[in-house]
Each structure stands twice: as structure tokens, then as C-alpha cells.
Amino acid sequence: MHDYRTQRFKDLPIQMKYTFIVLRKQRYACSCGKRFHEKLNFLLRYHRITSRFVSSVIIELEQNHNIKSVANRLNLSTHTVQRILHFFYISKKCPETRFEQIF
């Protein structure tokens, strides 16, 4: 083990209150000199929101809610909702199997 890093990320609201999780992530040192974090299955790489929060955004968009109302309800910017929409639906870089892994 090398050290710890603190990461703050957003999760689903609890009883209509916005929720942020603060996590101490372990960093490991490889014998080759590289550093890497422990893998977390509820947090996608480079994301600051949990996988279930992302899936909640997608479900609301599927229920024909517009981007602005989803953003206001979940305390996100419209740009964040658009990026989620683009990453999981519009972008051809992301295979459908990856979308299934979120749930």
C-alpha cells in the first residue's frame, strides 16, 4: 500500500436530501513504480457520481422527462445530464453490454 486519497462523489438522494459520499481510497504502489487505486464496483472510472445515480438519470430520461427537469430534480447541471445521455446512448464507443453492467 502506498497511501490514501479522499474522494467525494454524489449518490442518490435520501429522503429528498442530496447525498455526498466521502471515501478514503487506498492507493497501491507496484514494483515497477506505478501507482493505482483500488477498484470500486459502484463507481465508474473518472466519474464523480455513483453507478446507481447514473442509472437513475438514464431511467428518468427513458420515462420521457426532459433534460432540464432531470437536472433540477437530481441537483445536476444540464451539461452533466447531456454527457450521461451521450456516453450511454449516442456514443458508439460504449457497447450496450457496458450499459448493462451499471445495473
URZILIN-V608930 format. One record per residue. N is the residue number from 1. RES is the residue in three letters. OMEGA is omega in degrees with one decimal (999 if undefined). Layout:
{{N;RES;OMEGA} {N;RES;OMEGA}}
//
This chain:
{{1;MET;-178.6} {2;HIS;179.0} {3;ASP;177.9} {4;TYR;172.2} {5;ARG;177.9} {6;THR;178.7} {7;GLN;178.9} {8;ARG;178.6} {9;PHE;-172.8} {10;LYS;177.1} {11;ASP;-179.8} {12;LEU;176.6} {13;PRO;175.8} {14;ILE;-177.3} {15;GLN;177.3} {16;MET;175.4} {17;LYS;178.8} {18;TYR;-174.0} {19;THR;173.0} {20;PHE;178.6} {21;ILE;176.3} {22;VAL;-174.0} {23;LEU;173.3} {24;ARG;-179.0} {25;LYS;177.8} {26;GLN;173.0} {27;ARG;-178.2} {28;TYR;177.1} {29;ALA;177.7} {30;CYS;178.4} {31;SER;178.0} {32;CYS;177.6} {33;GLY;-179.8} {34;LYS;177.3} {35;ARG;177.5} {36;PHE;179.6} {37;HIS;171.7} {38;GLU;-177.6} {39;LYS;179.5} {40;LEU;-175.8} {41;ASN;179.8} {42;PHE;-177.7} {43;LEU;179.0} {44;LEU;-177.8} {45;ARG;-179.9} {46;TYR;179.9} {47;HIS;177.4} {48;ARG;174.9} {49;ILE;-176.1} {50;THR;179.7} {51;SER;179.9} {52;ARG;174.6} {53;PHE;176.4} {54;VAL;180.0} {55;SER;175.9} {56;SER;176.8} {57;VAL;-178.4} {58;ILE;179.3} {59;ILE;178.6} {60;GLU;176.9} {61;LEU;177.8} {62;GLU;179.9} {63;GLN;175.2} {64;ASN;170.1} {65;HIS;179.2} {66;ASN;-173.7} {67;ILE;-177.0} {68;LYS;-179.5} {69;SER;176.3} {70;VAL;180.0} {71;ALA;179.8} {72;ASN;-177.3} {73;ARG;-175.8} {74;LEU;178.3} {75;ASN;176.0} {76;LEU;172.3} {77;SER;177.7} {78;THR;178.7} {79;HIS;177.9} {80;THR;177.9} {81;VAL;177.8} {82;GLN;178.7} {83;ARG;176.8} {84;ILE;178.4} {85;LEU;-178.6} {86;HIS;-176.4} {87;PHE;-174.1} {88;PHE;-177.5} {89;TYR;-170.5} {90;ILE;-176.4} {91;SER;177.6} {92;LYS;179.5} {93;LYS;-173.2} {94;CYS;178.7} {95;PRO;-177.4} {96;GLU;-179.8} {97;THR;178.9} {98;ARG;177.8} {99;PHE;-179.4} {100;GLU;-177.9} {101;GLN;-178.8} {102;ILE;-177.9} {103;PHE;999}}
//
